[in-house]
Amino acid sequence: MPDVARWRSTWMGLGVARPDEQLFAEVMGRYAEPHRSYHTTRHLDECLRRPALYHTEHFRFRYEAAARANLTRSIHQLES
């Protein structure tokens, strides 16, 4: 299950100084809704783990792109 520390580090990797922890709680609640069969908290955890693959300076641009894509995808999937 994703934790707030990973949420914070993903946002901070994008330059956000104070990631919104209230938004994290809302996202977690939405991902835990019973009608979600694929986009669950486990899926969110997998999305937030992916940017960790790019933590070197050499691949910073990839990290930022991956973090943006994963956060955008995570928020977008709340609409389903």
Secondary structure, 3 states (H helix, E strand, C coil): CCCHHHHHHHHHHCCCCCCCHHHHHHHHHHHCCCCCCCCCHHHHHHHHHHHHHHCCHHHHHHHHHHHHHHHHHHHHHHHC
